[in-house]
Amino acid sequence: MDIILFGVGQIAEVMAHYVQQDPHLNLVGFTVDRTYLPPSGEFKGLPVAAWDDASTLFPPGKIRILGPVSYRGNNTFRRDRHFEAKERGYSFASYIHPSSHVSGAKIGENSVILEECTVQPYAKLGTGSILWSKVHIGHHAQIGDFCFFASFCGIAGNARVGDCTFFGGQTGLADNLSVGSGCIIGAGTAVTETIPDGALAISRGTRVLPNGARRFARRLLG
């Protein structure tokens, strides 16, 4: 399957690495908003087309698109580009790393699941879902469209997440609870209550003691 990736930044570079190791996907180029078009017209040795005329170089009937793999604008940027691509006649690719375990779940188009993730039976992931490394989605969980889960997130069984919501690294959502659309869950936050649309949830419990490690080591570690 011939595909293009949307983007020329670090995340696009990471995705290119994964895609080029997948025998079922053939990366033929990239597209990006014209503002970010490289002067050389290339990225990773492959052609880059400005998004407003990408269909000339990469015809929709022959090439699928993956991405943008991004949380820009709390995921609204890639939502908008997805629907623009759809209007132009593009179909979409998805990527699931072979080390991840997805069983009996529904995965929406244009999704990315990186290494060592688990998606349990009867879970549903919406269009444009992104699961970075080591994310767990529990049974019967319902995930909306264009959500991004950073590494080491845990979503418990029968939980609900609305559209365009971002979960930072090492976050957790307890079972049977809901997080609304357009939310941001800060890194390290354990969500144990329902979160309304558009909310920011942050848990910060770290106390920093200057030179504390030295004092601790002398007293307790010898």
N, C-alpha and C positions, 0 to 999 in steps of 0.2 A: 504494500500500500504506500503510495507516494504521499508525503505530508509536508506541510510547512509549519514552522513554529512562529508564533507572534511574539516579537521581542528580540532585543540584541543586548540585553544586560546580563548580569551575573546569573539570574535565575534561568534565563533562556540558555545560557551556556551550560548550566547544570542539566537542564532538560535535554539539550542536544546530546550530552554524554550518555544519558540513559537511552534515549531513542535510538542512537546509533549502535547500541548493543542489542536491540530487539530485532530478531530476524523477520518479524512481520511488518516492520515499519521502515520505510526508506525516506530519510530526511533529504529533501531536495532544495531547501532554502528557508528564508525567513521573511517576515513582513513586519513593519513597524510604522508608527505615525511619522509623517514626513520630517517633522522636527528632529527626530532621532535617527534619521537615515545616515549610515556611515559614509564619509566622503568617498571611500573606495567602492561603495556599492556592494561590499561583501562582508560576511561575518563567518568565522570558522571555515573560511575557504569556500563558502557557498553564497549564491546571490541573495541580495536583500531587495525587496520591492517596497516602495512607499505604499501604505495601506490604501490610499485613495485611488491607486491604479494597479493594485496587486493582481487583479483578475487578468490583466494583460499578460504578465509573465507567468502567473500561476492560475490557469483556467479552472474555475470551480467544478466543472464536470469531470476533471481528471485528477485533481489534487484535493486532499482533505486538509483541514486546519486543526491545530491543537493550540489552545491557549486563547488569550494571554494567561500565562501562569503567574499570577500577580494578585496582591491584595490592595493595590492602589485604589484610593477613594473608598476604602472599606469594601472592596470587591465590586463596586459599581462600574469601574472602568472596564473590567473584563466582561461584565454582564452586557454593557452597551456594545462592545466590540463583537460579542457573540451574536447578538441579534442583528447587527449590521451584516455580519458574515452570512447569516441565514437569509437575509433579504437579498444578498448577492448570489445566492444559489449554492453556497458552500455546504458540504457535509463535514462532519467532525470526526476526528480520531480521539481515542482515549489511550491512556497508558497505565498499566498495572504491573508493578514489579513482580518478577516471578517468585520472590521470597515472601510475598504477602499472601494471606489466606482470605479469600472471599468466597463464602459458601451460602447459597440460598438467599442472596441479597439482590436488590435491584440497584444498578448503578446508572446514573444519568449520563448522557453524551457529553463529550468534551471534558472528561474528568481525568484526574491524575491521582494515582495511589502509589506512593514510593515504598521503599523496602520495609519489610517486617511489620506491616499493618495487619490488623484483623478486622474484618467486617462480618459479623455473625448473621445467622439465618434470620430472614424476615425483616432485616433492616432495609431502609430505603434511602439512598443518597440521590439528591436532586442533580439537575444539570450543572455542569461546571464545578463539581466538588473537587477540592484539593486536600489530600491527606499527605502531609509530609511524613517523615520516617517514624515508625513505631507508634502509630495512632491506633486506638481501639474504638470501634463503634459497636455497641452492644445490640443484642437481639431486639427486634421490633422498634428500634430507634428510627425516627423520621427526621431526615436532614433536608432542609430547604435547598433552593438553588443558589449557586455561587457562594458557597461557604468555604472558608479556608481554615484548616486545622494544622497548627504548627506541631513540631515533634513532641512526642510523649503525651499527647492529649488522651483522655479517657472519657468516652461518652457511654453512660450506663444504659442498661436495657430499658426500652420503652420511653426513652427521653425524646424531647422534641426541640428542634432548632429551626428558627425561621430563616428567611432568605438573607443573603449578603451579610452574614455574621462571621466575625473573626475570633478564633480561639488562639491565644498565645501559647507558648510552649509550657508543658507540664501543668496543664489545666485539667480540671475534672468536672463533670456534670453528673449529679446523682440521678438515680433511676426515677422514672415517672415525673420528672420535672421538665419545665419548658424554658427555653431562652428565645426571646422574640427576634424579629427581623432587624437588621441594621445595628446589631449590638457589637461591642468589643469586650472580650473577656481577657483581662490582662494576664500575663505570664504568671504561673504559679498560683492561680486562683482556684479554689474549690467552691463550686456553685452548689449550694444546698437549699436554695429557694428559687421560686419562679422569677425570671428576669423579664421585664416588659420591653417592648419594641424601643430601639434607639438608645438603650441604656449602656453605660460603661460600668463594668464590674471589676474592681481591683482589690486584691488582698495583699497587703504589705506588712509582714510580721518580722522582718529582719532588723536586728539591732546591730550596728557596727561599733565596736570598741577599738579606737586607735591603740595599737601596740598590745591589744588584748591577747593575741595568739602567743606572744612571748610569755606573758604572765600566766596564761592557762597552762602552757607547756611546763613551766617551772613547777607549778603547784601540783598538777595532776599527772603529768607524764614523766616527771623526774628529770 
